Amino acid sequence: GSDRIVEHLEKRLGVKLGQTSDDGKFTLKEVECLGACGGAPMMQIGEKYYENLTPELTDSLLKELE
């Protein structure tokens, strides 16, 4: 399910993998493993890990950071 989340983030942030948003707040990176296969798809923001992501949950997390 990570492909769906990456595609959603690319559209939402207006960047592709490896790029940083125009405002400098977000850089979208892909990593091989964050060590929580049972909670995939997941992402890391700063020191926190977020598991079982959906596009809706991703939007909610981003809104909290904006």
N, C-alpha and C positions, 0 to 999 in steps of 0.2 A: 503493500500500500504506500510505500514511500514515494513512488513516482507520482502518484496523485497529489500528495502533499507538496512535493517540489514544484509541480506544475502550478498548483494553487498559489504558492508563495511567490513564484516568478511573476505571475499576473498581479497579485496583490501589492507586491513591493516594486514592480516595474524593473526588475533586474533578472539576470540569468545567473546560474551557478558561477561562483567565483567573483561576482561583482558586488559592489556596495551601492546602497540606495543613494539618491542625490543628496538627501539630507545627512548622510553619513551615519545614520543610526543602525542600519542593518547590513550585514554582509552575509550572503547566502553561500554556505560551503557544504560540500558533501564529504562525509567521512566513511570509512569502511565499516567501522563498528563502534557503538557506544556501550556495548556489553550488556544489553538488556533485550535480547531477542524476544522474550515473552511479552514485552511491552511495545513492540514495533507496530506501526511506525512511531518514531520518537525524534525529538530534537533537543539540543542543548542551547540555552540562552544564558550567557554568563556561566555561573557555577551550577545552575539548576537544570535538571532533566525533566522533560515532559513526555509522557508515554501515551500510547493508544490514541494517537492524533487523528482527528477528522478535520476537514476544512473549517467547520464551524468552531471547533475548539482552537484551532490555529488562529482564526480571526479574533477570538476572544482574548487569547494571550497577547497578540499584537496590539489590540486596543488598549490593554492595560499598560503597555510599554510606551505608547504614543503620547 
